[in-house]
Amino acid sequence: MISAADLWNAGLLIALYLGMVLLVESWTRRVRPDPELSRKAVHFLGGLGTLFLPWLIHSVWLVLSMALLFAAALYAGQRSGRLQCLAAVRRRGAGSAYFPLAVFLLYLICREERWLYVASILVITVSDAAAALVGGSYGRHSFRVGHEHRKSLEGSVLFLLLTFLAIHLPLLLLTELPRETCVLAALLISLLLTGVEAISTRGTDNLYIPLFTCYSLLKITTKPPGEIAFQLLSLLAMMAVLEIFFRSLKLFSIRDSIVFVIFIYGVWSLGSIQWSVPIFACFALYCGVRMRVPNRRNYQVETTPLLRVILIPLLILLLANASGRYHELFGPFLAATVTAFVCVTWAYVLFNRQGVWNSRPWQALAAGAGAALLAVGATMLPQHQPPLAALALIPLLAGVALAAYNLRLRGRVQELPVQGGGSPVLWLALGAAIVYWGLQRLAPLPVWQPLS
């Protein structure tokens, strides 16, 4: 049952929010400010109002109804152009509608851990709004994010500083965690969130950033200060080393580099060092191929295909982390990772040496199996009693997948710089993971046992 107090408080919040939107809309129509300023004003004032939601309303269904109502109203007002405070921004996206949905999800997850809710809301409300405004007005050093968006270094630095404060203060004032944990956790997560914010486009940061903040804080605050400090130093070291490779080989754009660094850190943090070994092994082999086959035709993988390549391994890792089935899922993770790697490497070779192997599927099978054998062998070196059968099975799966991928690319090599061959890679990686998992369940294939 929804209490009378909940209804009263909900009505008050709705009235205040509608009044705020009308006030900003009136100001926008009269003054004609920078469109980004009026949009962020709605975002900032509305976000501050949601800070007190767990204290004022206790009904999940009532909060869900409010979130859906505001999401639909803001989306319709922006699309129709009637809300000029939102519609005047030229870039496409539904960021205003994402925010109410993110608030509901945070309320659902964090209503008993109010410090977690407050920190997540402050990051997306204060840090994101201030960084966007300062970056847009005073940013002098910009970088491209996708085809339609640019972000500034000045805005990212301000986002980092404000995010540190937005996380550190709730941790310090609303929890009993040690001060070292509060400082180190805020430093680590603010650095990661700055990367996530830098690669987000079309308002998706309104959804990703608060949920990423919540999930990261839930994970990192359970660890001792020494381990958090080690993770922070490890992340900084990864960023420095990988940047050297990115620049020297011209592998990725700035956005794609950030995506890859966050992915590698996530694998290492959510799994273990041994889970990250196949990623580093595959990356080293990919760099070797890039040095062996010059990039004469300016091949660059776009962000969407890159996300498709890492999506299946990442989802398997998240499933292992959530269920605790690290041993059962490491083999499928490795099969998906290696299969995706050999496919994107083959795409690069084909584009720069068109016609050399495109008509010979058996060479694709041999090349895929050989590269996969190196990656699996490197993964086995630090492992304790790895299943030797995987040394034959995973290269076979990767070779067959690459032969199929080679046939799929016939006549489409010109599309690779834009499309990246990403969608087939996703399904082939998923197929390799499912086959390995099925054989592991049905056949006498030993379960891999890495350190979790």
N, C-alpha and C positions, 0 to 999 in steps of 0.2 A: 504493500500500500504506500502511496505517496502522501506524505504528511502535509498538513496545512502550512507548516513552516517552510517546507521545501517549495511549495507552490508560491508562497509569498516571496521568498527570496529569488526564485526563478523569474517571477514577474518583474521584480525590481531590477534584476540584472538585464533582462530583455529590454526594459524601458530605458535603462541607462545606455545600453549599447546602441539602440535605435536613435536615441537622442544624440549620441556622439557621432554616428554616421551622418545624420541630418546636419549637424553643425559643421562637420568637415566638408560635406557636399555643398552647403551654402557658401562656405568660405572659398571653396574651389571655383564655384561659378562666378563669384564676385571678384576675387583677387587674381585668378588665373595663375597660380603658382606653378613651379616645376611639377610636372605630373608625378614624379617619383616622390616628392615631398608629401603630397596629399595622400598617395597610396600608403606610404609608410606611417603617416599620421593615424590612419584607420588601423593599421596593423599594430602600432605601438600602443595606442590607447585601448584598443580591444584586448590586447594581450595582457596589459596590466589589470584589466577588469577580471580576467580569468584566473589570476593568481589566487583569489580567495574562494574559488569554486569548491574545493574539498571541505572547507569550513562551513560553507553556506548551504550546500545541497548534498543530501546523502542518498538520493535515488539515482541509480545508474540509468534507469529507463528515462527519467526526466532529463538527465544530462545528454543522453543520446538524442532525444527528441529536439532539444535545443541545438545541438551540433548539426543535425540534418537540416533543421529550419534555416539556420544562418548560412550553412554551406550552399543550399539551394538558392537562397535570396541573393547572396553575394555573387554567385556564379551567374544567375540570371541578370542581375543588375549590370555586371561587367560586360556580358555578352551582348546585351541589348543596347548598351551605351547610356542607359538612364542614370547610372551612378558614374558621373564624370570623374569623381575622385579615384575610381579604380580603372575606368575604361580609357582614360587619357594616356595611360602608359602604352607605348607602341608595341612592346614585345608581347608575344603570345604566351599563354599559360593560364593555369587556374589556381595560382598560389593562394588567392584570397579564400577559395573554397577548401583548399587543403588544410588551412590552419584550424578551422573548427573541428575537422575530423581528427587532426593530431591532438587537439585538446581533449577530445573524448577518449582517445586511446590512452593518453597519459593519465587521465582521471581513472580509467579502468585499471591500469597497472599500478598506479602510485597513490591511490587515495588513502592507503594506510601508511605510506611512507611519504609524508608531505614535503620533507626536505628535497626528495627526489623530484617531485612534481614542480616545486618552486624553481629549482635549478634548471630544469628542462625548459620551463616556460620563459625564464629570464633570458636564456641563451637566444631563443628564437625571437623574443620580443625586443630586447634591448640591443644585444650584440648585432643581430642581423640588420635591424633598422638603422642603427648608427653607422655601421660599416658601409651600407649601401649609399647613404646620404653623403658621407664624407668622401667615399671613393668616387662618387659621381661628380662631386663639386670640386674636390681638391686633388684627385688622383692624377698623377703625371706619368706613372709607370704602369702601363696596362698590359694584359695578356689575353689572348683569345681563348674563349671557352665555347667550343662548338662553332657552328657557322654564323650564328646570329648574335652572339653575346661576347662582351669583353668585361673583364674585371680588373681592378687596380691593385697594385701591391700595397698602396697606402690603406685601402679599405680592408685588405686581408690582415695587415698588421694591427689595425684598430680592432677588428673582429677578434683576433687572438687575445689582445689585452683585456677587452671587455668580457670575453668568454671565461677567461681565467677568474675574473672577479665574480661573475655570475655563478660559477660553480664553487669557488672557494668559500664565499661568504655563507651560503646555505649549509655547506659541509661544516664550517667552523661554528656557526651559530645554532644550527638546528639538529646537530648530531653530537655524539660523544666520541667520535673518532679521534685518534691522536692527531696533533697538529701537523706532524710530518706527513701523515697519510693525506690530510686535507690539501696540503700544498702540492705534493707530488702528483696526486690524482688530478687535481685541477690543471697542473701543467701538462700532463700527458694527454688528457682528454681535450683540452683546449687546442693543443697542437693538431690532434686528429680531426677535430671539428672544423678547424680552419681549412684543412684539406678538403673535407666534405663540402663545405660551403663554397669553396673556390670552383668545384666542378659541377655544382648544381645549377640547373637552368630552368626557365619557364615556371618559376615558383615552386619547384619540387623541394627546395630547401625547407619550406614551411612544413613539410611532412617528414623528410629524412632527418633533419637536424635534431628536433626534439626527441624523436624515437631513438636515434643513435646516441644522444646524450643519456637518455634513460638507461638503455641497455649497457652502455659502457660503464656508467657509474655503478650499476648493479654488479657488474663483474669485477671492476678494479678495486672497489672499496672493501672487498672481502680479503684482499691480499695484504701481506705485511709491507711496511714501508720499503724494506730492502728490495723486495721483488718489484715493486712499482718503480723504484729508481732504476733498477736494471732494465726494465722494459722501456723506460724513457730514454736511457742512454742507447739502448739497442735500436730504437726507432730513429734517433738522430744519426746513428752510424749507418743504418740502412739508407736513409735519405742521402747522406753524403756519398756513399760508395756507388749507389745506383745512379745518382746524378752524373757521376763521371762517365759511366757507360752510356747513359742517355745522350749526353752531349757529344761524346767522341764518335759514337756510331749513328747519331741523329735518328734514334729509334722512334721516339714518340714526341708528340706535342707536350706542352706544359700540363694540360689537362690529363692526357693519357698517362703521363709520368706519375701524377698524383694518384690516379686510379690504381696503377700498378703497385706503387709503394704501400698504399693503404691495404691492398689485397695481400701482399706479402706479409706485412705486419699482422694482419688479421689471422692469417694461417699460422704464423708463429705464436701469436698470443692465445688464440682459441684452441689450438691443437698443442703442439710442442715444437721443439727444435727439429725433431725427426719428421714432423709433418711438413716442415718448410724445406727439407732437403730436396725433395723432387722438384719443387718450384725453382730453387736455385740451380739445380742440375739442368732442368729444361731451359732456363733462362741463359745459362752459360753456353749450352749447345746452340741456342738461337743466335746469341752474339757471335759464336764461332762461324755460323753460316753467313751471317751478315758481313763478317770480315772476309770470308772466302768468296762470296758472291757480291760484288760491288752494287750499290744501289744506283744504277745508271739512269733509272727512269723515275726517280723521286717517289718511290713507293712509301706510303704512310698509312698505317691502319687507323681508321677513325674510331671514335670512342664507343659507339654502339656495338660494332663488331667485337671490340676488345672486351666489353662487358659480357657479350655472349660467350666469349671464349672462357672467361673465368667464372661464369655463373654456376655451372654444374659442380665444379670442385668446391666452390664456396658454399653452395646449398648442402652438399654432402657433409662438409665440415660443421656447418651450423647444426645439422641434424645429429651429428656425433656429439657435439658439445651439449646440446639440449637433452639427449637421451643417455649420454654416458657410454655409448657403444663404440668407443674409439677403435677397439680391435676389429670388430666386425666390419666397420666402414672404411678402414684405411685402405684396403685393397681396391674397392670401388673408387675411392678418391684418387688413388694413384693411376688407375686405368683411365679415368676421365681426364686427369691432368696431362698425362703423356699423350693421349689421343688428340686432345685439343692442341697441344704443342706441335706435334708433327704436322698437323693440318695447316696451321698458320705459317709454319716454316716453309712448307711446300708451296703455299700460295705466294710467298715472297720470291722463292726461286723461280716459279713459273712465270711470274710477271716480268722478271728481269732476264729470263732466258726462254722466251716464248718458243714453243714448238719443239724444245729439246726432248722433254719427257711426256708431253701431254698426250701422246698417242700410245704410250706404253704402260698400261696399268701394272704389269708385273714389276716394272722398275719402281713404281710408286710403292707397291707392297714391300719390296726389298728395302727401299730407303726408309719407309716408315718403321719397319721392324728393326732395322739396324739402329736408327736413332733412339727408338724406344728401349732397345736393349742397353744402350749406354746409360740412359736416364734411370732405368730400373736397377741396373748394376750399381750406379752411384748411390741410389737410395738404400740399397741393401748393406752397403759397407758399414755404417754405424748401427745397424739394427741387430737385435738379439734374436737369433734363430729365425730369420725370415723364411717363408715358404719358397723353396727353390723352384717349385712348379710355376710361380708367378714370373720367374725369369724367362719362361717360354710363353706363358699364356698372355701376358700383357703386350709383349711385342707382336704376338700374332694378332691380337685384337686391334692394336694400333695400325698394323700393316694392312689388314683387311679394310679398316675404316678409311685409311688413306687411299687405297685403291678405289674405293667407292667415291671418295671425295674428288679424286682425279678425274673420274668419269663425269662427275657433276659439273666440273669446271670447263668442260669442252666448249670452246667458243665463247666463254665468259671471262676470259683472263683480263680483258680491258676494264671490267667492272671492279676488279679487286681493290684498287686504291680507295674507292668509295664504299663499296659493300664489304670488303674484307673477307668475303666468304663466310661471314659470321654465323648466319642461321644454320647452314648445314653442319658447321663445327659443333654447335650446341647440341644438335640431335645425335651426332656421331659420338660425342663425349658421353651423353646420357646413355646411349645404347651400350657403349663399352662398360660403363659402370654397372648397368643392370645385368649384363651377361656375366661379368665377374662375380657380382653378388649372388646371382642365381647358381652359378657353378660352386660357389663357396657353400651355399646352403644345401645343394642337392648332391654334389659330388664330393669325393674324399679330398677336397682341397683345403689344406690347413689354413686356419685364420691367422692373419698377420697380427703381430703383437708389438707395436711400437710403444714407446713411452707416451702417455697421454698428457 
